[in-house]
Amino acid sequence: MDSVLRQSKAVCPFMKKATASSLRAMTTAARPAASPCGGAISKLQVLANRCPVMGKAMAVQSARMGGRASAAPASFVQKAKLHTGRPREAQAVEGVFTGQKVGLPPHPPLKPSTATAANPSPAACTVSGNHGTKFNYEKFYENELEKKHKDKSYRYFNNINRLAKEFPRAHMATKEEKVTVWCANDYLGMGRNQHVLKAMHNTLDEYGAGAGGTRNISGHNKHAVELENTIAKLHAKDAALVFSSCYVANDATLATLGSKLPDCVILSDSLNHASMIQGIRHSGAKKVIFKHNDVEDLEKKLAALPLHIPKIIAFESVYSMCGSIGPIEKICDLAEKYGAITFNDEVHAVGMYGPHGAGVAEHLDWEAHQRGETKGTITDRIDIFTGTLGKAYGCVGGYIAGSAKLVDTIRSLAPGFIFTTSLPPAVMAGARAAIEYQMSYDGDRRLQQLHTRAVKEALDERDIPVIPNPSHIIPILVGNAELAKKASDKLLADHQIYVQSINYPTVPVGQERLRVTPTPGHTKQFRDHLVAALDSIWTELGIKRTSDWAAEGGFIGVGEADAEPVAPLWTDGQLGIADAVAELRAAQASGEKKGVTNQLLESIALEQEREALNAAEEAADAAKAAAAASA
C-alpha cells in the first residue's frame, strides 16, 4: 500500500495533497445511494468519478462487468476498523486496473529452480497436481527453520523447573538434575514469597481455578477490582486496567490509541520492545523512530510535526537487554512542549525502583514519594504507565495505569482486552499481595541491588566484559551468536548454571550476549560459582575479554577509553549503606574500590547470622522457662 501511495503521489495532484488517514476517512459512506457492487457509494468513489483519469477507468470497468464494478480501486483498500462486521460472503472481484481476480490469485509459473535453503523459490514450496500446483506447507516450514539454524538464531528451550523451597535452584527433566538459575525475570523471588502463596492458596480454595470468561461475561470480580485499585495507587493514577500480559497491554493500548486518534503519530525509541512495535504496526498510525535515549533526535522529529496533531512518545524506563535507563524527565519536558502524551513501559522496573517499588519514574523523585507528595512529580507528568505482574512481582499478567477516561477508553475499545478471558482469581489475588508487600517493604530490592553490584565488581576483576549500565541488568558481551550459544550450553552442562544466550533478533548481530539477573537469593556461594565458571569458559572458548575489546577501540561501552563511569541508579544513601561503604573504602590501604560490595555483604551476612543465633537462643530460653513453669 505504501509503495502504491508513493507512486500515486508522484503523478496525481490529488494524491500529492492527500494523507493516508484522509484517504481512509474518505472510504466511509458519503450517501445512501447504491454503488455498482452493492452498499453505499464512498466519498473516495465520488471523487474518483469526477477525476478525468479514474472516472474513465471506472466507467470502462463498470461496462466490462455489466454494471457491477468494484466500489473502489484495488489500490485503495480501506483499513479495517477495530470491530468489523461482514454480513455478506466474500467474493472474488476484478481489480479496476488489471482485471485479475482478486480472490483467486493465478498459479505461479513453474520454472527450473535455482533456489537455496535460505532463499527458496515459489516452485520449491509447491508440488505438481492435476489442476496445476499446490503449496507445500511443510517445505515452507522447513525452509524457514533452516534459515534460523543457519544464522544461529534458532531458539532452544531448556526444561527448567524452578523450586519454590530452594530458590534460586531448579531441576531439569529429572529432579536429580539440579541447576542454579541466573537469568530469570523473577527479580525478587516473589514467585515463592509466603504472603503471595498464601493469598493464592486461599483464593484458589474459595473461588476455583479459572475466571470463567471475559471481563464482560462473568470474568469481572472483586479480585480484578482490588488489583486494579492497588495498581492505580502504586502509580498515583486515577485508574488501571489489567491484561493477560504486558505484551497484550502494550499492543492493545498503542493499537487502539493510534487507530482512533485522528492523524496520530507515534514516536518510538529504537530499542523499544516487540510488543510496542507490534502495537504501533497494528494501529496503522504513522511511526517515527528516534535514536535510543537521544532526546535531541526526539526533539528534531517532534519539531517537524504540526503542533495540533496527536502525538504519542513511546519508550521504556529500563531496557531489558542492555540495562540502560530512559531519560524520562527530559521526555516529559518535550512532550509538554510539543503537545504529545507519554507512554512509559516500566515492565523491568516495577517492584525494583522507588521507595514503594513503582519504578524509575518514582525513583527519580525519591524524597517526594517518601513523603507521599506526588503532585508535580515525574510520575504525575506521565500520561500512561504500563507494567507487568510477571517479573519482579512473580506472578503473571500486565496492566496500564492513567487517567480514568483514558483507561475507560481502552477498556471500551481494545479488542485485546475485550475478547480475552480474565486472569484467574488466584493469580490476581497473588499479584495484589505481591504489590502491597513490595510497597511496604524495600529490603528485597535493596539486597538485589547489592548482589548486582557484587557480581559486576567480580566480573570486572576477571576482565569479563559487562556492558555498562545503571540498572540491575548484567549484560555480558560475547559478540558472536555461535559462541554465545556455546557459552550458555557449557555453563549448563559443565557447571549446572542456567544463563540463556541472547541472540538476533532480540539484539543486533554482533552484539550477542549472556544476560545475568541476580536476585536476593544469589548469595556469595552462588556468585563465586558463577564468576569462576564464566572465567573458565571465556578462556576455554577464547571469547574476547574487556581488554581485548579495548585494544580494538571499544564497543557499545565495553573497553572504551573515554567512556564516563556509569553510576548505579540506586545511590549508597538510598540503599542505606553510605557510612558503611565509606568506612570500608577508608580501611583499604591501597585505596582500591574493588570488592567493596562483597565485603559489605559479608558483614551484613555475619550480622544476620548473629541476629539469627540470638533469636534462636532467646527462643530456647523461653521454651526452657515455659517448661519449668509448667513443671
Number of C-alpha atoms within 10 A of each C-alpha: 10 9 8 10 16 12 12 15 16 10 10 12 10 12 16 14 9 13 14 18 16 13 17 15 16 17 20 15 16 14 13 10 12 12 18 16 16 12 13 17 21 22 16 21 24 17 13 18 15 11 14 9 11 17 16 14 16 22 15 15 21 18 11 12 16 10 14 16 23 20 22 21 18 16 14 15 12 14 15 11 10 15 8 7 8 6 6 6 5 8 10 11 18 20 18 21 13 10 12 14 13 14 11 11 9 9 11 11 10 15 10 9 11 10 12 10 16 14 12 16 16 16 20 21 18 19 13 12 8 6 7 12 16 14 15 15 11 11 16 17 11 12 19 15 15 15 15 14 12 11 14 17 19 13 12 9 6 12 11 18 16 20 15 15 10 11 17 22 22 23 18 14 11 10 10 9 11 18 21 23 26 22 20 20 19 20 28 26 21 27 24 18 18 13 14 25 20 15 19 22 15 14 20 17 10 11 12 14 14 15 21 16 16 16 19 13 13 12 19 18 12 12 21 22 14 14 22 21 18 20 25 22 15 21 27 21 21 16 21 28 24 27 24 20 18 24 22 22 28 31 23 28 30 28 26 23 23 26 23 16 15 15 19 20 23 24 23 24 23 15 20 17 19 13 17 27 20 17 23 28 16 17 25 20 23 17 18 15 17 21 13 18 20 15 18 13 14 22 16 11 14 23 13 8 13 11 13 10 14 19 26 23 23 23 26 28 21 25 23 22 19 23 20 20 18 22 16 22 16 14 24 19 13 20 22 12 13 18 15 24 21 22 25 26 27 24 26 26 28 29 33 30 26 25 24 24 25 26 26 28 27 26 24 19 18 18 14 16 20 14 9 10 12 18 12 10 17 19 27 15 19 22 19 23 24 25 28 29 28 21 25 27 30 24 23 20 24 22 25 29 27 23 16 14 11 19 18 14 14 22 19 11 17 20 17 20 23 18 13 15 21 26 25 23 25 27 26 27 25 30 30 25 24 25 26 20 19 23 17 11 14 18 13 18 25 19 20 22 24 23 25 24 22 24 24 24 18 20 21 16 12 14 16 24 25 26 22 24 21 18 26 30 28 28 23 26 27 26 19 17 21 15 19 25 24 14 25 20 19 19 21 18 12 10 17 21 25 24 23 24 24 25 26 17 9 14 14 11 14 13 19 25 30 23 22 25 22 30 28 20 18 23 16 16 8 17 19 14 14 25 17 14 18 21 16 13 18 17 11 10 13 10 20 18 22 22 16 16 18 16 11 10 13 17 15 13 19 22 23 17 11 9 12 9 10 11 11 15 17 20 12 15 9 15 15 11 15 12 10 14 17 12 11 16 16 13 11 12 7 8 10 11 13 15 18 19 22 19 14 17 17 14 13 12 14 12 12 12 12 12 12 12 12 12 12 12 12 12 12 12 12 12 12 12 12 11 10 9 8 7 6
